[in-house]
Amino acid sequence: MRFLIQRVQEASVSIDGETVGAIDQGFCVLIGVSEEDTRETADLMVRKMLGLRIFQDENEKTNLSLADVGGSLLLISQFTLYADCRKGNRPSFVKAGSPDKASELYEYIIEKCAESGRRVERGVFGAYMKISLVNDGPFTVMLDSENLTHSKAGK
C-alpha cells in the first residue's frame, strides 16, 4: 500500500466541475492499493500517517501531528501510484490491486480515519477527478507499506 501525503493549506477534489470534497489545513492523501494489501496493512498505514509529526511548531520545527493542529484529511484513491516505468515508455499497472480489492480497502481506510476524530473528505473511487491544492512547504511524504514494520508503526 502506498500513501502519497501532501501537507496542505487547502485542497479540493472535483468531478465534472462539481466539488465533491474540500479541506483547509491538513493532508491530501493519494492512496494506492496492491493486490497483496489487507486490512492489517491499512491499519498500519493509517496509524503511521495519523502519527506523522510534519507540521511546524512555534520554533518552526516539524514536530506537530495532524491532531495537534486540528487538521483534516482529503483521501483520494489513485492506482497509478503502482506504475512500473522500468520497461519502455508506457507504464505498467500490474502491481495495482484489482478494482474490487482497492475499493474495499479505500472505504476501510476512510472509515478508520474517520474513527480518529479527524474531519475526512474524499474523492470518488474510479472517477476522473481534478485535484486542486496549496502544498504547504512544499512538504510531501511517501509512505510505502513495504518499508514499514508493525513494530515501528505509530512510533
N, C-alpha and C positions, 0 to 999 in steps of 0.2 A: 504494500500500500504506500502511496506517496501523497504527501500534503505539501503543496507549494503555498507557503504562508507569507502574505504581504501585510506588513503593518501599515494601516491606512488612517488618514484623517477622515476620509469618507469613501464610500464605494456603493455602486448600484449595479443591478443587472436588469436588462430589459429584453423583451421578446416582441417583435413586430411593433416597436416604438412604445410599448407599454411597460412601465417599471413594475417588476414582479418582486423585487427585494432591494432594500437600501439600508445602509447603516452610516453612522458617524464614526467616531474613533473606534478602532478595533482591528480585527483580522479579516481580510478577504482571503479565503482558502480555496484553492483548486484541489480537487480530490480525485486521485487516480486509484483504481482498484485492479488488482491482478487476479487471475484465476485461483491462486493459492491462498488468497486472503480469507480470513474468518472473522467472526465477531470478536474473538480474542485479540486478533490483530488490530481491529478497530478500537477496542477498549484501550489498548496500549498506546495507539497513536493519539487518541483523544486526550488521555491523561497527560501525555508528553506535551501536546500542543497547549492545553489549558494551563500547564505549569510553566511554560516558557516565560522568562523574565526578559522581555525585549523592549519594554517601554522605559523611557528615561525618568529617573528620579530627580530630586531637587539639585543634585550635583552633576546632572547630565550624564549619569552612568546608566546603562541598560540594566536595571535592577528591579523593575516592576512588572507584574504579570497582568494579564487581561482583567482579572478580577480586581486587582489593585487600582486600576484606572477606570473601572466601570465600563469596560469596552464591550462591544458587540461582535457578532460573527456573521459573515456572509459566506455561505457554503455553496460551492458550485462543483458539480461533477464534471470531470474532464479526462476522458480516456486517453487523450493524446499525451498525457504525462508518461505513458508507457511506449512512446515512439522509439523504435530502434532504427537509427540512421547509419549503422555501420556499413551497410552494403548499398551501393547505388545512391540515387538521389530521391527516391520515393520512400518515405518512412514505412516501416512495417509495424503493425499493432498486434502481433500475435500474442504478446505477453499481457495485453489488456484483458481484464475479466469479461466474461460474457455479459450482455446487457441485463439478463435476469439477476445474475450474481451481483453485478455492480450496483444495480438499482436497489436491491435489498440491503446491501451494506451502506449505501449512501443514505437511505432512510434511517437505518440504525444509527449512523453517525449523527445525523440531525437530532434524533431522539436523545442520544447520550449527551450531546452538547446542550440541549435544552434543559436536561436534568441538572446541569451545573448551575443553573440560575442566570446564565448569560442570555441576553437577547439574541435570538437566532433568526436570520433571514436566509433565503435560499434561492437557488435557480430552479429550473425545471429539468429533470433528468431527460437527456436525449434531445432537448430542444436546441435550436440555433439561437444563441444568446449573444448579446453585446454587453460587455462589462466596462464600466467607467469607474476610475478610482484615482484618488490622490494618494500616492505612496508616500508614507511619512518616513523620510530619512534620505534616500530610499533605504528600506530595510526589508529584505526578502530572505526567507529561510526555507530550505527543502528538508522535510522530514521523510525519510525512507525507512519503512519497517525492516528492511534487510540490514540496516545499520543500528537498530535498537535491540536491546535485550530486555527481557521482562524485569530484571532486577534493577536496571538503570532508569526505566520509565518513571517520570514524575519526580526525579531527584535532581 
